[in-house]
Amino acid sequence: HLMIKNPLGWIQRREEESAKTIAQIHKEAAKEARRGSSSGGMNKSMSSSNIRRQSSSNDVLSIARSSSKPNVDSEGFTEIGRTGGFGRSQSLGNFTRTDSKTNLKKAEKTRVASGGSFAAFNDVGSGSKKDSQKTKSKDVLPDVDEKKASSVAKVYKSPEECGKKTKNYLKEYFVGGDTDDVVLSLHELIGAGSDGSIDRGATVVNNGVLMVLEMKADNVDKFISVITRCFAEEKIEAQAIVNGLNDPLEFLSDIAIDAPLATSHMVSIVSKMIEVGAVKFDFLLDSPEYFRTDCGAAQFGCKVLKKLGGDAVESKANLDIIEKLMTDGDKELYPSGAKDMLC
């Protein structure tokens, strides 16, 4: 054990530790507790004026100063108390109560206000939708000719392109196509009733006739059925058919050189068009000049009348047309006129 010299003599620096009873231990513990509580009370002391000043100014910092004197323990050591330092104010005024009714009301107002800024747009949008729906329900569309509207909106191909398409459609149809399909395809090409439909229809007839004149009779009959159906369903105009027959008539003699059945096929086509009312017999009077002067128009007319048969042969109007078609050479060969030529 260390010894400390005292003027009165040597004394022990620390008390010699020895076994203690339970009562002694409790006694010392109580002593230490009292000492700690007295020290803590002095460290936490603060003037009431500072507290009031701190609460009123909402100051968040305070200085806790200790006014207690240093303590010396039983062993001779000096205890130095800690200063309070800076502490956060515990004033109720410095705390924001998020659950207060006032703040809840403010929050609600804020949400309403912020929502209101967008609500203006929402109201306008919803209002415009409702208005548009009401307008749609109240609007009454004027009567529109669907046929004319579709023809105006659609852009049709040129007559030359229609001629090429016609050949392709007919080739597919002759191989084994469906009549409904080819009629619909030609209808879409021609667009009967729209601007330029007569020129497009004439091209369809022209290219179709020139193609079948060099084919078998079966294909000629198929072509005739397609054109007559288009005419019956008003998918092609009568004038388009008349115009479409002009070129085949003009070049008939030349085509017949390589296709001997061309004239017979042309007679079948013309007679059928007259029969269904697409053309009249007197259209031959306005046929191309070359056909009337050099291609035996009168003889061709007689063949058409024979194909029609019945009253067509005996009709005086038809006989007069044959007379007008006869050239000087025809009149020399048939002095009795059209009747003689028919016989």
Order of alpha helices (4+ residues) and beta strands (2+ residues): beta-beta-alpha-alpha-beta-beta-beta-beta-alpha-alpha-alpha-alpha-alpha-alpha-alpha-alpha-alpha-alpha-alpha-alpha-alpha-alpha-alpha
